[in-house]
Amino acid sequence: MNTALQGKFALLSVPFICLFIFSGCHRKTMEETAPAYKFSAQELFKEFNAEEAADKKYVGQILEVSGVVDKTGTDVADRPFVDLESGSALGAVQCFFGDKYKDEAAKLVKGRKVTFRGKTLSKIMHVTLDECIIIAK
């Protein structure tokens, strides 16, 4: 490519680069995202068990869930999770955390009241939230 053509390409690229940077292409973090719904862990678990349409209504939505820590651990991929008491022996509300909250999540103990925000994935046995952050502990 000759230098004149390179110069024209560079000049034409600048507006697109600026548009990309300043057009709101920034993905909001979980901390910046307001929850679509707020539930106690027991209410959320009941909602998923009582209503077949709950998957369509809540999956992919950002939820804020308050409850009592039942168990902490890591999955097979070494991702930390916290199970919140659901009021049922058949499952829990399970919140998975990224690296930013890994240490904080590991320090939570059974019986502690907490509030998390995360993206709802599904309910198979547990109601699962991902990308969770700790709002209150």
Backbone as a printed PyTorch tensor [residue, N CA C, xyz], in Angstrom:
tensor([[[  0.8680,  -1.1700,   0.0000],
         [  0.0000,   0.0000,   0.0000],
         [  0.9100,   1.2270,   0.0000]],

        [[  0.6390,   2.1860,  -0.8800],
         [  1.4920,   3.3650,  -0.9280],
         [  1.1580,   4.3060,   0.2230]],

        [[  2.0550,   5.2430,   0.4800],
         [  1.9030,   6.1330,   1.6330],
         [  0.7200,   7.0720,   1.5080]],

        [[  0.3770,   7.4940,   0.3230],
         [ -0.7850,   8.3690,   0.1310],
         [ -2.0660,   7.6310,   0.5010]],

        [[ -2.1480,   6.3760,   0.0780],
         [ -3.3260,   5.5650,   0.3890],
         [ -3.3890,   5.2570,   1.8860]],

        [[ -2.2430,   5.0240,   2.5110],
         [ -2.1890,   4.7820,   3.9500],
         [ -2.6760,   6.0080,   4.7300]],

        [[ -2.2690,   7.1810,   4.2610],
         [ -2.6860,   8.4210,   4.9110],
         [ -4.1910,   8.6210,   4.8340]],

        [[ -4.7770,   8.3460,   3.6590],
         [ -6.2300,   8.4770,   3.4960],
         [ -6.9610,   7.4770,   4.3820]],

        [[ -6.4270,   6.2580,   4.4330],
         [ -7.0440,   5.2350,   5.2870],
         [ -7.0200,   5.6620,   6.7520]],

        [[ -5.8800,   6.2090,   7.1830],
         [ -5.7480,   6.6650,   8.5670],
         [ -6.7400,   7.7840,   8.8690]],

        [[ -6.8780,   8.7320,   7.9400],
         [ -7.8160,   9.8400,   8.1410],
         [ -9.2600,   9.3530,   8.1950]],

        [[ -9.5940,   8.3780,   7.3650],
         [-10.9500,   7.8390,   7.3710],
         [-11.2250,   6.9970,   8.6240]],

        [[-10.2050,   6.4180,   9.2020],
         [-10.3640,   5.5700,  10.3850],
         [-10.6390,   6.3720,  11.6460]],

        [[-10.0930,   7.5650,  11.7490],
         [-10.2090,   8.3710,  12.9700],
         [-11.6620,   8.5970,  13.3940]],

        [[-12.5640,   9.0140,  12.4950],
         [-13.9470,   9.2320,  12.9400],
         [-14.6030,   7.9510,  13.4810]],

        [[-14.3030,   6.8030,  12.8580],
         [-14.8980,   5.5490,  13.3160],
         [-14.3660,   5.1280,  14.6860]],

        [[-13.0830,   5.3630,  14.8880],
         [-12.4930,   5.0460,  16.1900],
         [-13.1090,   5.9420,  17.2600]],

        [[-13.2410,   7.2210,  16.9810],
         [-13.8550,   8.1450,  17.9510],
         [-15.3060,   7.7670,  18.2190]],

        [[-16.0230,   7.4240,  17.1680],
         [-17.4150,   7.0230,  17.3280],
         [-17.5190,   5.8100,  18.2360]],

        [[-16.6550,   4.8370,  18.0380],
         [-16.6670,   3.6280,  18.8610],
         [-16.3720,   3.9570,  20.3260]],

        [[-15.3650,   4.7870,  20.5510],
         [-14.9510,   5.1090,  21.9220],
         [-16.0150,   5.9090,  22.6600]],

        [[-16.6350,   6.8650,  21.9830],
         [-17.5340,   7.7790,  22.6670],
         [-19.0160,   7.4820,  22.4740]],

        [[-19.3640,   6.3810,  21.8140],
         [-20.7670,   6.1220,  21.5120],
         [-21.4900,   5.2700,  22.5400]],

        [[-20.8620,   5.0280,  23.6440],
         [-21.5390,   4.2100,  24.6490],
         [-21.3010,   2.7320,  24.4460]],

        [[-20.2620,   2.3660,  23.7700],
         [-19.9370,   0.9590,  23.5800],
         [-19.3980,   0.3530,  24.8670]],

        [[-19.2400,   1.1790,  25.8540],
         [-18.8100,   0.7160,  27.1680],
         [-19.8780,  -0.2110,  27.7420]],

        [[-19.5030,  -1.4130,  28.1160],
         [-20.4380,  -2.3490,  28.7270],
         [-20.5200,  -2.0360,  30.2100]],

        [[-21.7210,  -1.8020,  30.6810],
         [-21.8910,  -1.4910,  32.0990],
         [-21.4430,  -2.6530,  32.9540]],

        [[-20.8060,  -2.3320,  34.0540],
         [-20.4250,  -3.3710,  35.0010],
         [-21.6460,  -3.7240,  35.8480]],

        [[-21.5540,  -4.8310,  36.5530],
         [-22.6620,  -5.2380,  37.4170],
         [-22.9110,  -4.1780,  38.4960]],

        [[-21.8420,  -3.5190,  38.9490],
         [-21.9940,  -2.4530,  39.9490],
         [-22.7920,  -1.2720,  39.4020]],

        [[-22.6840,  -1.0170,  38.1010],
         [-23.3700,   0.1110,  37.4640],
         [-24.7860,  -0.2280,  37.0060]],

        [[-25.1300,  -1.5030,  37.0130],
         [-26.4040,  -1.9490,  36.4730],
         [-27.4540,  -2.0750,  37.5720]],

        [[-28.5660,  -1.4070,  37.3860],
         [-29.6610,  -1.5140,  38.3580],
         [-30.3750,  -2.8500,  38.1650]],

        [[-30.7990,  -3.4710,  39.2540],
         [-31.5110,  -4.7440,  39.1070],
         [-32.9000,  -4.5410,  38.5220]],

        [[-33.3220,  -5.4960,  37.7050],
         [-34.6750,  -5.4640,  37.1450],
         [-35.6960,  -5.8350,  38.2160]],

        [[-35.2910,  -6.7150,  39.1440],
         [-36.1690,  -7.1740,  40.2210],
         [-35.3400,  -7.3830,  41.4730]],

        [[-36.0170,  -7.2840,  42.6310],
         [-35.3920,  -7.5850,  43.9180],
         [-36.2350,  -8.6390,  44.6250]],

        [[-35.5570,  -9.6500,  45.1690],
         [-36.2270, -10.7560,  45.8390],
         [-35.4570, -11.1620,  47.0900]],

        [[-36.1610, -11.8360,  47.9900],
         [-35.4460, -12.6300,  48.9810],
         [-35.1380, -13.9430,  48.2660]],

        [[-34.1640, -14.6810,  48.7540],
         [-33.8140, -15.9640,  48.1260],
         [-35.0130, -16.9070,  48.1610]],

        [[-35.7580, -16.9000,  49.2570],
         [-36.9210, -17.7800,  49.3740],
         [-38.0050, -17.4010,  48.3680]],

        [[-38.2510, -16.0960,  48.1910],
         [-39.2610, -15.6450,  47.2130],
         [-38.8580, -16.0540,  45.7890]],

        [[-37.5880, -15.8640,  45.4640],
         [-37.1220, -16.1970,  44.1200],
         [-37.2440, -17.6900,  43.8510]],

        [[-36.8530, -18.5150,  44.8140],
         [-36.9420, -19.9640,  44.6400],
         [-38.4010, -20.3970,  44.4680]],

        [[-39.2840, -19.8310,  45.2720],
         [-40.7220, -20.1510,  45.1500],
         [-41.2560, -19.7310,  43.7880]],

        [[-40.8540, -18.5660,  43.3270],
         [-41.2940, -18.0500,  42.0270],
         [-40.9220, -19.0290,  40.9090]],

        [[-39.6920, -19.5350,  40.9240],
         [-39.2610, -20.4830,  39.8910],
         [-39.9650, -21.8220,  40.0120]],

        [[-40.3160, -22.2360,  41.2220],
         [-41.0150, -23.5100,  41.3900],
         [-42.4960, -23.4160,  41.0860]],

        [[-43.0890, -22.2550,  41.2850],
         [-44.5340, -22.0900,  41.1110],
         [-44.9260, -21.7260,  39.6880]],

        [[-44.0300, -21.1120,  38.9610],
         [-44.3970, -20.5350,  37.6710],
         [-43.4690, -21.0260,  36.5650]],

        [[-44.0270, -21.7660,  35.6060],
         [-43.2150, -22.2520,  34.4800],
         [-42.6690, -21.1010,  33.6470]],

        [[-43.3650, -20.0010,  33.6140],
         [-42.9380, -18.8520,  32.8150],
         [-41.8000, -18.0720,  33.4720]],

        [[-41.4000, -18.4660,  34.6770],
         [-40.3340, -17.7410,  35.3800],
         [-39.0360, -17.7370,  34.5810]],

        [[-38.7210, -18.8470,  33.9090],
         [-37.5150, -18.8880,  33.0830],
         [-37.5470, -17.7850,  32.0300]],

        [[-38.6560, -17.6590,  31.3300],
         [-38.7620, -16.6320,  30.2870],
         [-38.7220, -15.2210,  30.8810]],

        [[-39.3060, -15.0820,  32.0510],
         [-39.4110, -13.7590,  32.6700],
         [-38.0780, -13.2940,  33.2710]],

        [[-37.3290, -14.2120,  33.9040],
         [-36.1660, -13.7930,  34.6830],
         [-34.8040, -14.1630,  34.0980]],

        [[-34.7230, -15.2030,  33.2710],
         [-33.4200, -15.6070,  32.7360],
         [-32.8460, -14.4820,  31.8830]],

        [[-31.6040, -14.1390,  32.1680],
         [-30.9350, -13.0430,  31.4730],
         [-31.1050, -11.7050,  32.1650]],

        [[-32.0010, -11.6370,  33.1450],
         [-32.2570, -10.3960,  33.8770],
         [-31.2720, -10.2410,  35.0440]],

        [[-31.0090,  -9.0020,  35.4010],
         [-30.1840,  -8.7160,  36.5680],
         [-31.1190,  -8.6600,  37.7730]],

        [[-30.8300,  -9.4960,  38.7710],
         [-31.6370,  -9.5570,  39.9870],
         [-30.7850,  -9.2180,  41.1970]],

        [[-31.4420,  -8.6710,  42.2020],
         [-30.8120,  -8.4610,  43.4950],
         [-31.5040,  -9.4010,  44.4640]],

        [[-30.7100, -10.2350,  45.1320],
         [-31.2520, -11.2790,  45.9920],
         [-30.6460, -11.1630,  47.3810]],

        [[-31.5220, -11.1550,  48.3850],
         [-31.0850, -11.1260,  49.7830],
         [-31.4260, -12.4540,  50.4320]],

        [[-30.5680, -12.8850,  51.3070],
         [-30.8430, -14.1380,  51.9930],
         [-29.7600, -14.4920,  52.9770]],

        [[-29.8300, -15.7250,  53.4430],
         [-28.9100, -16.2300,  54.4570],
         [-27.9950, -17.2610,  53.7990]],

        [[-26.6970, -17.1180,  54.0400],
         [-25.7250, -18.0420,  53.4680],
         [-25.9560, -19.4410,  54.0400]],

        [[-26.0800, -20.4090,  53.1310],
         [-26.2150, -21.8030,  53.5360],
         [-24.8880, -22.5340,  53.3540]],

        [[-24.1710, -22.2220,  52.2570],
         [-22.9480, -22.9490,  51.9440],
         [-22.1050, -22.1270,  50.9840]],

        [[-20.7890, -22.2720,  51.0680],
         [-19.8730, -21.6680,  50.1060],
         [-18.9900, -22.7730,  49.5300]],

        [[-18.4410, -22.5240,  48.3530],
         [-17.5510, -23.5130,  47.7440],
         [-17.0790, -23.0530,  46.3920]],

        [[-16.4930, -23.9890,  45.6460],
         [-16.0820, -23.7230,  44.2690],
         [-16.5840, -24.8620,  43.3940]],

        [[-16.8510, -24.5400,  42.1250],
         [-17.3010, -25.5740,  41.1910],
         [-16.0900, -26.2450,  40.5490]],

        [[-16.3180, -27.1240,  39.5840],
         [-15.2260, -27.8660,  38.9460],
         [-14.2660, -26.9560,  38.1850]],

        [[-14.7140, -25.7590,  37.8040],
         [-13.8550, -24.7850,  37.1180],
         [-13.1930, -23.8340,  38.1140]],

        [[-13.3250, -24.1380,  39.4080],
         [-12.7450, -23.3420,  40.4940],
         [-13.3770, -21.9530,  40.6290]],

        [[-14.6270, -21.8230,  40.1640],
         [-15.3560, -20.5640,  40.3400],
         [-16.0330, -20.5920,  41.7050]],

        [[-15.8730, -19.5400,  42.4970],
         [-16.5110, -19.5290,  43.8190],
         [-18.0250, -19.3370,  43.7060]],

        [[-18.7540, -19.9950,  44.6030],
         [-20.1980, -19.8090,  44.6640],
         [-20.6380, -19.7470,  46.1160]],

        [[-21.8120, -19.1450,  46.2940],
         [-22.4710, -19.1010,  47.5980],
         [-23.9000, -19.5540,  47.3790]],

        [[-24.3370, -20.5240,  48.1740],
         [-25.7360, -20.9590,  48.1700],
         [-26.4840, -20.2030,  49.2520]],

        [[-27.6310, -19.6310,  48.8760],
         [-28.5010, -18.9640,  49.8410],
         [-29.6590, -19.8980,  50.1830]],

        [[-30.0580, -19.8880,  51.4350],
         [-31.1700, -20.7270,  51.8850],
         [-32.4240, -20.3740,  51.0960]],

        [[-33.0890, -21.4200,  50.6030],
         [-34.2810, -21.2170,  49.7770],
         [-35.5660, -21.5570,  50.5040]],

        [[-35.4460, -22.1820,  51.6690],
         [-36.6360, -22.6560,  52.3650],
         [-37.0670, -24.0180,  51.8630]],

        [[-36.2660, -24.6370,  51.0020],
         [-36.5720, -25.9450,  50.4420],
         [-35.3430, -26.8380,  50.5400]],

        [[-35.5670, -28.1050,  50.8020],
         [-34.4620, -29.0690,  50.8250],
         [-34.0790, -29.4890,  49.4130]],

        [[-34.8400, -29.0620,  48.4190],
         [-34.6440, -29.5060,  47.0430],
         [-33.7450, -28.5900,  46.2140]],

        [[-33.2360, -27.5310,  46.7890],
         [-32.3750, -26.6370,  46.0280],
         [-32.1230, -25.3520,  46.7740]],

        [[-31.3600, -24.4800,  46.1400],
         [-30.9830, -23.2030,  46.7440],
         [-30.9340, -22.1410,  45.6620]],

        [[-30.6570, -20.9290,  46.0580],
         [-30.3080, -19.8760,  45.1150],
         [-28.7890, -19.8460,  45.1350]],

        [[-28.1820, -20.1490,  43.9880],
         [-26.7340, -20.3010,  43.9040],
         [-26.1450, -19.1550,  43.1040]],

        [[-25.2190, -18.4280,  43.7340],
         [-24.6130, -17.2500,  43.1240],
         [-23.1390, -17.5160,  42.8470]],

        [[-22.7340, -17.3630,  41.5760],
         [-21.3450, -17.5460,  41.1780],
         [-20.6600, -16.1920,  41.0540]],

        [[-19.3990, -16.1390,  41.4810],
         [-18.6370, -14.8920,  41.5310],
         [-17.4130, -14.9580,  40.6350]],

        [[-17.0450, -13.7990,  40.0830],
         [-15.8230, -13.6880,  39.3000],
         [-14.6320, -13.4320,  40.2130]],

        [[-13.4860, -13.2160,  39.6030],
         [-12.2410, -13.0240,  40.3560],
         [-12.2930, -11.8450,  41.3120]],

        [[-12.9870, -10.7800,  40.9230],
         [-13.0190,  -9.5670,  41.7390],
         [-13.6030,  -9.8240,  43.1350]],

        [[-14.5750, -10.7140,  43.2350],
         [-15.2360, -10.9810,  44.5160],
         [-14.8860, -12.3600,  45.0850]],

        [[-13.9190, -13.0220,  44.4870],
         [-13.5480, -14.3780,  44.8840],
         [-13.1840, -14.4700,  46.3730]],

        [[-12.2990, -13.5920,  46.8290],
         [-11.8470, -13.6440,  48.2220],
         [-12.9630, -13.2900,  49.1960]],

        [[-13.7580, -12.2650,  48.8560],
         [-14.8690, -11.8670,  49.7300],
         [-15.9090, -12.9760,  49.8600]],

        [[-16.2290, -13.6100,  48.7390],
         [-17.2240, -14.6860,  48.7480],
         [-16.7420, -15.8630,  49.5910]],

        [[-15.4580, -16.1650,  49.5110],
         [-14.8990, -17.2880,  50.2650],
         [-14.9530, -17.0550,  51.7790]],

        [[-14.9750, -15.8000,  52.1950],
         [-14.9850, -15.4640,  53.6270],
         [-16.3840, -15.4910,  54.2430]],

        [[-17.4160, -15.5740,  53.4190],
         [-18.7820, -15.5830,  53.9510],
         [-19.0390, -16.8990,  54.6770]],

        [[-19.7450, -16.8150,  55.7940],
         [-19.9940, -18.0100,  56.6050],
         [-21.4860, -18.3130,  56.6890]],

        [[-21.7720, -19.5800,  56.9110],
         [-23.1550, -20.0430,  57.0420],
         [-23.8720, -19.2090,  58.1070]],

        [[-25.1050, -18.8100,  57.7770],
         [-25.9190, -18.0310,  58.7070],
         [-25.8290, -16.5230,  58.5210]],

        [[-24.8940, -16.0620,  57.7230],
         [-24.7170, -14.6220,  57.4970],
         [-25.7570, -14.1010,  56.5140]],

        [[-26.3830, -12.9600,  56.8280],
         [-27.3540, -12.3290,  55.9330],
         [-26.5870, -11.4890,  54.9220]],

        [[-26.9130, -11.6770,  53.6360],
         [-26.1990, -11.0050,  52.5510],
         [-27.1780, -10.5460,  51.4670]],

        [[-26.6850,  -9.6670,  50.6100],
         [-27.4170,  -9.2670,  49.4110],
         [-26.4390,  -9.3150,  48.2450]],

        [[-26.8520, -10.0090,  47.1760],
         [-26.0490, -10.1390,  45.9690],
         [-26.8270,  -9.5890,  44.7800]],

        [[-26.0930,  -9.2020,  43.7490],
         [-26.6940,  -8.8400,  42.4640],
         [-26.0090,  -9.6960,  41.4020]],

        [[-26.8100, -10.2640,  40.5030],
         [-26.2250, -11.0910,  39.4520],
         [-27.1990, -11.3120,  38.3100]],

        [[-26.6920, -11.9550,  37.2890],
         [-27.4730, -12.2430,  36.0830],
         [-28.0570, -13.6520,  36.1980]],

        [[-29.3560, -13.7530,  36.0530],
         [-30.0450, -15.0350,  36.1970],
         [-29.7550, -15.9330,  35.0050]],

        [[-29.3250, -17.1680,  35.3070],
         [-29.0500, -18.1310,  34.2460],
         [-30.2090, -19.0920,  34.0420]],

        [[-30.5840, -19.8180,  35.0880],
         [-31.6380, -20.8240,  34.9380],
         [-31.9620, -21.4450,  36.2920]],

        [[-32.9010, -22.3880,  36.2440],
         [-33.1360, -23.2380,  37.4080],
         [-33.2170, -24.6680,  36.9180]],

        [[-32.2780, -25.4490,  37.3500],
         [-32.3600, -26.8850,  37.1280],
         [-32.6730, -27.4850,  38.4940]],

        [[-31.7060, -27.4720,  39.3730],
         [-31.9720, -27.8280,  40.7680],
         [-31.9580, -26.5420,  41.5950]],

        [[-30.9570, -25.7290,  41.3250],
         [-30.8130, -24.4380,  42.0030],
         [-31.2240, -23.3190,  41.0450]],

        [[-31.6780, -22.2040,  41.5930],
         [-31.8180, -20.9870,  40.7910],
         [-30.4130, -20.4050,  40.7430]],

        [[-29.8680, -20.2440,  39.5380],
         [-28.4670, -19.8750,  39.3900],
         [-28.3120, -18.4520,  38.8760]],

        [[-27.4520, -17.6960,  39.5630],
         [-27.0890, -16.3540,  39.1380],
         [-25.5830, -16.3290,  38.8860]],

        [[-25.1680, -15.5960,  37.8600],
         [-23.7620, -15.5250,  37.4840],
         [-23.2970, -14.0720,  37.5260]],

        [[-21.9790, -13.8860,  37.4850],
         [-21.3750, -12.5490,  37.5120],
         [-21.7940, -11.7950,  38.7650]],

        [[-22.0000, -12.5010,  39.8580],
         [-22.5410, -11.8890,  41.0730],
         [-21.5430, -10.9360,  41.7280]],

        [[-22.1150,  -9.9350,  42.3610],
         [-21.3460,  -9.0080,  43.1910],
         [-22.0190,  -8.9700,  44.5530]],

        [[-21.2330,  -8.5760,  45.5470],
         [-21.7530,  -8.4850,  46.9050],
         [-22.2020,  -7.0520,  47.1490]],

        [[-23.4760,  -6.8850,  47.4570],
         [-24.0430,  -5.5660,  47.7270],
         [-23.9690,  -5.2600,  49.2230]],

        [[-24.3190,  -6.2330,  50.0400],
         [-24.2800,  -6.0610,  51.4980],
         [-23.9220,  -7.3860,  52.1410]],

        [[-23.1590,  -7.2860,  53.2360],
         [-22.8040,  -8.4970,  53.9850],
         [-22.7360,  -8.2010,  55.4670]]])
